């Protein structure tokens, strides 16, 4: 099992938003939860991926697909329009 596959959907979403440069507060507002919950998601994500910081997490996401990292096959990444809706 790849490390990415160990993450929950929320952890994937939070990691993608960190990669996009959002703060914990901004991520919390988007997801509809508190900064503390975001910190908990990040701590768990760091442990599962073996990274130590937001920068390392962002670099991990970037090196494993960036925009498409959190998308299921055939789905549009969270926060990005699908190719079909662009136009």
C-alpha positions as CSV (number, residue, x, y, z in Angstrom):
1,X,0.0,0.0,0.0
2,X,1.3,3.4,-1.0
3,X,1.6,6.0,1.8
4,X,-1.0,8.2,0.0
5,X,-3.5,5.3,0.1
6,X,-3.3,5.3,4.0
7,X,-4.8,8.8,4.2
8,X,-8.4,9.6,4.8
9,X,-10.3,11.7,2.3
10,X,-10.1,14.7,4.7
11,X,-6.4,14.2,5.1
12,X,-6.0,14.2,1.3
13,X,-8.1,17.3,1.0
14,X,-6.1,19.1,3.8
15,X,-2.8,18.1,2.2
16,X,-3.9,19.4,-1.2
17,X,-5.0,22.7,0.4
18,X,-1.6,23.0,2.2
19,X,0.0,22.4,-1.2
20,X,-2.1,25.3,-2.6
21,X,-0.6,27.6,0.1
22,X,-3.6,28.0,2.4
23,X,-3.2,28.5,6.2
24,X,-4.9,26.2,8.8
25,X,-7.4,28.9,9.4
26,X,-8.3,29.2,5.7
27,X,-8.5,25.4,5.4
28,X,-10.8,25.2,8.4
29,X,-13.1,27.8,6.9
30,X,-13.3,25.8,3.6
31,X,-13.9,22.5,5.2
32,X,-16.1,23.9,7.9
33,X,-14.1,23.0,11.0
34,X,-11.7,24.5,13.5
35,X,-8.0,25.1,13.2
36,X,-7.3,22.5,15.9
37,X,-9.1,19.8,13.8
38,X,-6.9,20.8,10.8
39,X,-3.8,20.6,13.0
40,X,-4.9,17.1,14.0
41,X,-5.4,16.1,10.4
42,X,-1.9,17.4,9.6
43,X,-0.3,15.6,12.4
44,X,-1.8,12.3,11.3
45,X,-0.9,13.1,7.7
46,X,2.7,13.9,8.6
47,X,3.0,10.6,10.5
48,X,1.5,8.5,7.6
49,X,3.6,10.1,4.9
50,X,6.8,10.4,7.0
51,X,7.1,14.2,6.6
52,X,8.0,16.7,9.4
53,X,6.6,20.1,8.1
54,X,4.0,21.8,5.9
55,X,6.8,22.5,3.4
56,X,7.7,18.8,3.2
57,X,4.1,17.9,2.8
58,X,3.6,20.5,0.0
59,X,6.8,19.1,-1.7
60,X,5.4,15.5,-1.3
61,X,2.1,16.5,-2.9
62,X,3.9,18.4,-5.7
63,X,6.1,15.5,-6.5
64,X,3.2,13.0,-6.5
65,X,0.9,14.8,-9.0
66,X,0.2,18.3,-7.6
67,X,-3.3,19.2,-8.8
68,X,-4.3,15.7,-9.6
69,X,-2.9,14.2,-6.4
70,X,-6.2,14.2,-4.5
71,X,-8.4,13.1,-7.4
72,X,-9.8,9.7,-7.8
73,X,-9.4,8.3,-11.3
74,X,-11.7,10.2,-13.6
75,X,-12.6,12.8,-11.0
76,X,-11.7,16.5,-10.8
77,X,-9.3,17.4,-8.0
78,X,-10.9,19.3,-5.1
79,X,-10.7,23.0,-5.7
80,X,-10.1,22.7,-9.4
81,X,-12.6,22.7,-12.3
82,X,-12.8,19.7,-14.4
83,X,-11.7,19.9,-18.0
84,X,-15.3,19.4,-19.1
85,X,-16.5,22.5,-17.2
86,X,-13.6,24.7,-18.4
87,X,-14.4,26.6,-21.4
